[in-house]
Amino acid sequence: MDYSTQMEAARKGLITAEMKAVAGKENIDVEQLREAVAAGRVAIPANINHKSLDPCGIGQGLKTKVNVNLGVSKDCCDTEMELEKVRLAVELKGDAVMDLSCFGKTEEFRRKLIEMCPLAVGTVPVYDATGFYDKDLKEISVEDFFGVVEKHAQDGVDFMTIHAGINRETAARFRKNPRLTNIVSRGGALLFAWMVHNQQENPFYQYYDRLLDICRRYDVTISLGDACRPGCLADATDASQIQELIVLGELTLRAWERDVQVMIEGPGHMALNEIAPNMLLEKKLCHGAPFYVLGPLVTDIAPGYDHITSAIGGALAGASGADFLCYVTPAEHLRLPTADDMREGLIAARIAAHAADIAKGIPGAREWDDKMSEARRKLDWGKMCELAIDPEKFMRYREESKPELEDSCTMCGKMCAVRNMNSVL
């Protein structure tokens, strides 16, 4: 093979099998895609050891992608349930899954996940470090951190969230600018605490070139984590968040110098009117790198309904330039999600992504809606079910409330406007 990473191949003018697959899915010219990968505007997370991967592209000009979080915790350590969530993520047409397991020795689960999952797989290695080594956080060494990163890369992880931007300078900015909810990123808080306990620089920042060596060897895409993402509306677009974003932009260029693909992670909680400016800021400061957002959640008052608050923010973020949405479930802030929570969260995020694609003018996005509208005009309930983003719910609602007239529903019956207009015209 004449290249180590998708980016290196693209810069050499080579078109990989992964590029061909992505271009086919996106219905775009493969040469156009190659140029975008070479420039860093598109990433194709594709670890050389993930043999079951059906690759997807994330970035400018492509469909807005959706990630599904899963994984075990100390209180909910049912690996079979999490593997069932993986199957559901594939069935419901997610684009990626992230294993956020934070308890025990998770290697066996991660390997099963990568073996069975055709979606891009992401992890946050710092979550795994305490369980893998069975040590307190402050006792974990620099070698320990990089050992876990190397292990995840060897296992076939396609993209890793690495909170390299929370360096001493960013931490000092955070201390000078108090927040309502402090640092809410789990990985960011762990590294901040490690830095305080050990009076050392963030190892992923200090030894960033070592991280790049690992990522280049296995073609792991770095998802530069936002340790200072806002955890409430009051903390959005503050000094800490922007300081870190500046650092992430600098780290992006250093990765690209080594032909390592990059995504940037973003907010978080944020008022509607701040979303579009934040998308512009990321694209400017991070040189057009793909943007991966958690939500954003547009209000803080809706525990139990945060799949809705995030879908509202995700649609606007995607329409304004975000490339990758991390789903949020109704269980956000409350518990580990169940399979039902996951279904609700994934469908909500897919709706948001599709709405964004329509606004961005992604080729073929509007066609889906037009086909649904035609089926509705014809009162073709079978076709409507086939086109529905969640056919199972469509059928269940129809079965639970059967109309007198099969070509109507129990809302309008004979007064159905579509039915009457079809008859008159």
C-alpha positions as CSV (number, residue, x, y, z in Angstrom):
1,M,0.0,0.0,0.0
2,D,1.4,3.4,-1.0
3,Y,-0.2,5.4,1.8
4,S,-0.8,5.2,5.5
5,T,-4.0,7.2,5.9
6,Q,-6.9,8.3,3.8
7,M,-5.6,11.9,3.8
8,E,-2.2,10.8,2.6
9,A,-3.7,8.8,-0.2
10,A,-5.9,11.8,-1.2
11,R,-2.9,14.1,-1.2
12,K,-1.0,11.7,-3.5
13,G,-3.9,11.7,-5.9
14,L,-4.9,8.1,-5.0
15,I,-8.5,7.1,-4.8
16,T,-9.1,4.4,-2.1
17,A,-11.8,1.8,-1.9
18,E,-13.2,3.8,1.0
19,M,-13.4,6.9,-1.1
20,K,-15.2,5.0,-3.8
21,A,-17.7,3.6,-1.3
22,V,-18.4,7.0,0.2
23,A,-18.8,8.8,-3.2
24,G,-21.3,6.1,-4.2
25,K,-23.4,6.6,-1.1
26,E,-23.3,10.4,-1.4
27,N,-23.9,10.4,-5.1
28,I,-20.9,12.7,-5.7
29,D,-17.9,12.6,-8.0
30,V,-15.1,10.6,-6.4
31,E,-12.5,13.1,-7.5
32,Q,-14.4,15.9,-5.8
33,L,-14.4,13.8,-2.6
34,R,-10.7,13.0,-2.9
35,E,-9.9,16.8,-3.0
36,A,-12.0,17.4,0.1
37,V,-10.3,14.6,2.0
38,A,-6.9,16.0,0.9
39,A,-7.8,19.4,2.2
40,G,-9.2,18.1,5.5
41,R,-12.7,19.3,4.8
42,V,-13.9,15.7,4.8
43,A,-12.8,12.8,7.0
44,I,-13.4,9.1,6.3
45,P,-12.8,7.4,9.7
46,A,-11.5,4.0,8.6
47,N,-9.0,2.2,10.9
48,I,-7.0,-0.4,8.9
49,N,-8.0,-3.1,11.5
50,H,-11.7,-2.5,11.3
51,K,-12.5,-5.2,8.7
52,S,-16.3,-5.1,8.9
53,L,-16.4,-1.4,8.2
54,D,-18.8,0.1,5.7
55,P,-17.2,3.5,5.5
56,C,-18.9,6.9,5.7
57,G,-17.7,10.4,5.0
58,I,-18.1,13.3,7.4
59,G,-17.7,16.9,6.3
60,Q,-18.4,19.7,3.8
61,G,-20.9,18.9,1.0
62,L,-21.9,15.5,2.5
63,K,-25.0,14.4,4.3
64,T,-25.1,15.3,8.0
65,K,-24.1,12.2,9.9
66,V,-25.5,10.9,13.2
67,N,-23.5,9.2,16.0
68,V,-25.0,6.9,18.7
69,N,-23.4,6.7,22.2
70,L,-23.5,3.5,24.1
71,G,-21.4,1.5,26.6
72,V,-21.4,0.1,30.1
73,S,-21.1,1.9,33.5
74,K,-20.6,0.6,37.0
75,D,-24.3,0.8,37.8
76,C,-25.4,-0.6,34.4
77,C,-22.9,-3.2,33.3
78,D,-24.9,-5.3,30.8
79,T,-22.7,-5.9,27.8
80,E,-25.4,-7.9,26.0
81,M,-27.8,-5.0,26.2
82,E,-25.1,-2.7,24.8
83,L,-24.5,-5.1,21.9
84,E,-28.2,-5.1,21.2
85,K,-28.0,-1.3,21.0
86,V,-25.3,-1.7,18.4
87,R,-27.6,-3.9,16.3
88,L,-30.4,-1.3,16.7
89,A,-28.1,1.5,15.7
90,V,-27.4,-0.3,12.4
91,E,-31.1,-1.2,11.9
92,L,-32.1,2.4,12.5
93,K,-29.5,3.7,10.1
94,G,-27.1,5.5,12.4
95,D,-23.7,6.4,10.9
96,A,-21.4,5.8,13.8
97,V,-21.3,4.5,17.3
98,M,-19.2,5.6,20.2
99,D,-18.3,3.1,23.0
100,L,-18.2,5.3,26.1
101,S,-17.7,2.4,28.5
102,C,-16.2,3.6,31.8
103,F,-16.2,0.6,34.0
104,G,-14.2,-2.6,34.2
105,K,-12.0,-4.2,31.5
106,T,-13.8,-3.2,28.4
107,E,-11.5,-4.8,25.8
108,E,-13.7,-7.8,25.2
109,F,-16.8,-5.7,24.6
110,R,-14.9,-3.3,22.3
111,R,-13.5,-6.1,20.2
112,K,-17.0,-7.7,19.8
113,L,-18.4,-4.3,18.8
114,I,-15.7,-3.7,16.2
115,E,-16.0,-7.2,14.8
116,M,-19.8,-7.0,14.3
117,C,-20.3,-3.3,13.5
118,P,-20.2,-1.9,10.0
119,L,-20.6,1.6,11.3
120,A,-17.6,3.8,12.2
121,V,-16.6,3.1,15.8
122,G,-15.4,5.8,18.2
123,T,-14.0,5.7,21.7
124,V,-12.7,8.1,24.4
125,P,-9.5,6.3,25.6
126,V,-9.2,8.3,28.8
127,Y,-12.5,6.8,30.0
128,D,-11.0,3.4,29.7
129,A,-7.7,4.1,31.4
130,T,-8.8,3.9,35.1
131,G,-10.6,0.6,34.5
132,F,-7.9,-0.9,32.2
133,Y,-5.1,-0.3,34.7
134,D,-7.3,-0.5,37.9
135,K,-5.7,2.6,39.2
136,D,-6.8,5.9,40.7
137,L,-6.8,8.7,38.2
138,K,-3.8,10.6,39.8
139,E,-1.7,7.4,39.6
140,I,-2.1,6.9,35.9
141,S,1.1,7.8,34.1
142,V,1.7,9.3,30.7
143,E,2.8,5.9,29.5
144,D,-0.5,4.5,30.7
145,F,-2.6,7.0,28.8
146,F,-0.7,6.3,25.5
147,G,-0.9,2.6,26.1
148,V,-4.7,2.7,26.1
149,V,-4.7,4.9,23.0
150,E,-2.4,2.4,21.2
151,K,-4.6,-0.5,22.4
152,H,-7.8,1.1,21.1
153,A,-6.1,1.8,17.8
154,Q,-4.9,-1.8,17.5
155,D,-8.4,-3.1,18.2
156,G,-9.7,-1.2,15.2
157,V,-11.3,2.0,16.6
158,D,-11.9,4.4,13.7
159,F,-12.0,7.7,15.6
160,M,-11.0,8.7,19.1
161,T,-12.1,11.7,21.2
162,I,-8.9,13.2,22.6
163,H,-9.1,16.2,24.8
164,A,-5.8,17.7,23.8
165,G,-7.0,21.3,23.9
166,I,-7.4,21.5,27.7
167,N,-3.7,22.6,28.3
168,R,-2.4,24.7,31.1
169,E,-3.2,27.9,29.2
170,T,-6.8,26.8,28.6
171,A,-7.1,25.7,32.3
172,A,-5.8,29.1,33.4
173,R,-8.4,30.9,31.3
174,F,-11.1,28.7,32.8
175,R,-10.0,29.6,36.3
176,K,-10.0,33.3,35.5
177,N,-13.5,33.1,34.0
178,P,-15.9,31.3,36.5
179,R,-18.7,29.3,35.0
180,L,-22.1,28.3,36.3
181,T,-21.5,24.6,35.6
182,N,-17.7,24.5,35.4
183,I,-16.4,21.7,33.1
184,V,-19.1,19.2,32.2
185,S,-17.1,17.1,29.7
186,R,-16.3,13.8,31.4
187,G,-13.0,13.4,29.6
188,G,-12.1,17.1,30.0
189,A,-12.8,16.9,33.8
190,L,-10.7,13.8,34.1
191,L,-7.7,15.4,32.4
192,F,-8.1,18.7,34.3
193,A,-8.1,16.8,37.6
194,W,-5.1,14.7,36.5
195,M,-3.2,17.9,35.6
196,V,-4.1,19.5,39.0
197,H,-3.2,16.3,41.0
198,N,0.1,15.8,39.2
199,Q,1.1,19.4,38.5
200,Q,1.8,18.5,34.9
201,E,0.8,19.5,31.4
202,N,-2.0,17.6,29.6
203,P,0.0,14.6,28.2
204,F,-2.0,14.6,25.0
205,Y,-1.0,18.2,24.4
206,Q,2.6,17.9,25.5
207,Y,3.2,14.8,23.6
208,Y,0.9,15.4,20.7
209,D,3.4,14.2,18.1
210,R,3.3,10.8,19.8
211,L,-0.4,10.7,19.5
212,L,-0.1,11.6,15.8
213,D,2.3,8.7,15.4
214,I,-0.3,6.2,16.7
215,C,-3.1,7.7,14.6
216,R,-1.0,7.7,11.4
217,R,0.0,4.1,12.0
218,Y,-3.6,2.8,12.1
219,D,-5.3,5.6,10.3
220,V,-7.3,6.7,13.3
221,T,-9.2,10.0,12.9
222,I,-8.7,12.3,15.8
223,S,-11.9,13.8,17.1
224,L,-10.4,16.8,19.1
225,G,-12.6,16.9,22.2
226,D,-14.1,20.0,23.6
227,A,-13.3,19.8,27.3
228,C,-14.7,23.3,27.8
229,R,-17.9,22.8,26.0
230,P,-20.8,24.7,27.7
231,G,-23.0,22.6,30.0
232,C,-25.7,25.2,30.3
233,L,-26.9,28.2,28.3
234,A,-25.1,30.6,30.7
235,D,-21.7,29.2,29.9
236,A,-22.0,29.2,26.1
237,T,-19.5,31.1,23.9
238,D,-17.4,32.1,26.9
239,A,-13.7,32.7,27.2
240,S,-12.9,29.1,28.1
241,Q,-14.7,27.6,25.1
242,I,-13.1,30.0,22.6
243,Q,-9.7,29.6,24.1
244,E,-9.9,25.9,23.6
245,L,-11.2,26.2,20.1
246,I,-8.2,28.3,19.2
247,V,-5.9,25.6,20.5
248,L,-7.9,23.0,18.6
249,G,-7.4,24.9,15.4
250,E,-3.6,24.9,15.9
251,L,-3.6,21.2,16.7
252,T,-5.7,20.6,13.5
253,L,-2.9,22.0,11.4
254,R,-0.3,19.9,13.1
255,A,-2.3,16.8,12.5
256,W,-2.8,17.6,8.8
257,E,1.0,18.1,8.5
258,R,1.3,14.4,9.4
259,D,-1.7,13.4,7.1
260,V,-3.8,12.5,10.1
261,Q,-7.6,13.2,9.7
262,V,-9.3,15.5,12.2
263,M,-12.8,16.3,13.4
264,I,-13.6,19.0,15.9
265,E,-16.1,18.5,18.7
266,G,-18.4,21.3,19.8
267,P,-21.2,22.4,22.1
268,G,-23.1,21.4,24.3
269,H,-25.8,23.7,25.6
270,M,-26.4,26.9,23.7
271,A,-29.2,29.4,23.0
272,L,-30.6,29.3,19.4
273,N,-29.3,32.7,18.5
274,E,-25.7,31.6,19.3
275,I,-25.6,28.4,17.2
276,A,-25.0,29.8,13.7
277,P,-22.2,32.1,14.9
278,N,-20.5,29.2,16.7
279,M,-20.6,27.1,13.5
280,L,-18.9,30.0,11.7
281,L,-16.3,30.3,14.5
282,E,-15.3,26.7,14.3
283,K,-15.0,26.6,10.6
284,K,-12.9,29.8,10.7
285,L,-10.6,28.9,13.6
286,C,-10.3,25.2,12.7
287,H,-9.7,25.7,9.0
288,G,-12.8,24.0,7.7
289,A,-12.3,20.7,9.6
290,P,-15.5,18.7,10.1
291,F,-17.5,19.8,13.1
292,Y,-19.1,17.3,15.5
293,V,-21.7,18.7,17.9
294,L,-23.4,17.3,20.9
295,G,-26.9,18.7,20.3
296,P,-26.6,21.6,20.9
297,L,-29.4,21.6,23.6
298,V,-31.2,24.9,23.2
299,T,-32.7,25.0,26.7
300,D,-31.8,23.6,30.1
301,I,-35.3,22.9,31.5
302,A,-36.4,19.7,29.8
303,P,-34.9,16.6,31.4
304,G,-36.7,13.6,29.9
305,Y,-37.2,15.5,26.6
306,D,-33.6,16.4,25.7
307,H,-33.9,14.4,22.5
308,I,-36.2,17.2,21.4
309,T,-34.1,20.1,22.8
310,S,-31.0,18.7,21.0
311,A,-32.9,17.9,17.7
312,I,-33.9,21.6,17.6
313,G,-30.3,22.7,18.1
314,G,-28.9,20.0,15.8
315,A,-31.1,21.0,12.9
316,L,-30.0,24.6,13.2
317,A,-26.4,23.6,13.7
318,G,-26.4,21.3,10.7
319,A,-28.0,23.9,8.5
320,S,-25.3,26.4,9.6
321,G,-22.4,24.1,8.9
322,A,-22.1,21.3,11.4
323,D,-21.3,18.0,9.8
324,F,-21.9,15.4,12.5
325,L,-24.6,15.2,15.2
326,C,-24.2,13.2,18.4
327,Y,-27.6,11.9,19.3
328,V,-29.1,12.8,22.7
329,T,-31.7,10.5,24.2
330,P,-34.6,11.3,26.6
331,A,-32.4,9.8,29.4
332,E,-29.8,12.6,29.0
333,H,-28.9,14.0,32.5
334,L,-31.0,11.2,34.1
335,R,-29.6,7.7,33.5
336,L,-27.9,5.3,31.1
337,P,-30.3,5.1,28.1
338,T,-32.4,2.0,27.5
339,A,-32.9,0.6,24.0
340,D,-36.2,2.5,23.8
341,D,-34.4,5.7,24.8
342,M,-31.9,5.0,22.2
343,R,-34.5,4.6,19.5
344,E,-36.2,7.9,20.4
345,G,-32.8,9.7,20.4
346,L,-31.6,8.3,17.2
347,I,-34.8,9.0,15.2
348,A,-34.8,12.6,16.6
349,A,-31.2,13.1,15.6
350,R,-31.8,11.7,12.1
351,I,-34.8,14.0,11.6
352,A,-32.6,16.9,12.6
353,A,-29.8,15.8,10.3
354,H,-32.2,15.4,7.4
355,A,-33.8,18.8,8.0
356,A,-30.3,20.3,7.9
357,D,-29.5,18.5,4.7
358,I,-32.6,20.0,3.1
359,A,-31.5,23.5,4.2
360,K,-27.9,22.9,2.9
361,G,-29.2,21.7,-0.4
362,I,-27.5,18.3,-0.2
363,P,-28.3,16.4,-3.4
364,G,-31.2,14.0,-3.1
365,A,-32.3,15.2,0.4
366,R,-35.5,16.9,-0.7
367,E,-36.4,14.0,-3.0
368,W,-37.3,11.9,0.0
369,D,-39.8,14.5,1.2
370,D,-41.3,14.9,-2.3
371,K,-41.9,11.2,-2.5
372,M,-43.7,11.2,0.8
373,S,-45.8,14.1,-0.3
374,E,-46.8,12.3,-3.4
375,A,-47.8,9.2,-1.4
376,R,-49.9,11.4,0.9
377,R,-51.7,13.0,-2.0
378,K,-52.5,9.5,-3.3
379,L,-53.4,8.3,0.2
380,D,-51.0,5.4,-0.5
381,W,-50.5,4.3,3.1
382,G,-48.2,1.4,2.2
383,K,-45.9,3.8,0.4
384,M,-46.0,6.3,3.3
385,C,-45.0,3.6,5.7
386,E,-42.1,2.5,3.4
387,L,-40.9,6.1,3.3
388,A,-41.3,6.9,7.0
389,I,-38.2,7.5,8.9
390,D,-39.6,5.1,11.6
391,P,-41.9,2.6,9.8
392,E,-42.5,0.6,13.0
393,K,-44.1,3.6,14.8
394,F,-46.1,4.4,11.6
395,M,-47.6,0.9,11.6
396,R,-48.2,0.8,15.3
397,Y,-50.2,4.1,15.3
398,R,-52.3,2.9,12.3
399,E,-53.0,-0.4,14.0
400,E,-53.9,1.2,17.3
401,S,-56.6,3.4,15.8
402,K,-58.2,1.9,12.7
403,P,-60.4,4.1,10.6
404,E,-63.8,3.3,9.1
405,L,-62.5,4.2,5.7
406,E,-59.1,2.5,4.9
407,D,-57.9,5.4,2.7
408,S,-58.3,7.9,5.6
409,C,-57.2,8.1,9.3
410,T,-59.3,8.4,12.5
411,M,-58.5,12.1,12.8
412,C,-60.7,13.3,9.8
413,G,-62.4,10.2,8.3
414,K,-64.8,11.3,5.5
415,M,-63.8,14.9,6.1
416,C,-60.2,14.2,5.0
417,A,-59.1,17.1,2.9
418,V,-56.8,15.0,0.7
419,R,-59.6,12.5,0.0
420,N,-62.1,15.1,-0.8
421,M,-59.8,17.1,-3.1
422,N,-58.9,13.9,-5.0
423,S,-62.6,13.2,-5.5
424,V,-63.4,16.7,-6.7
425,L,-60.4,17.1,-9.0
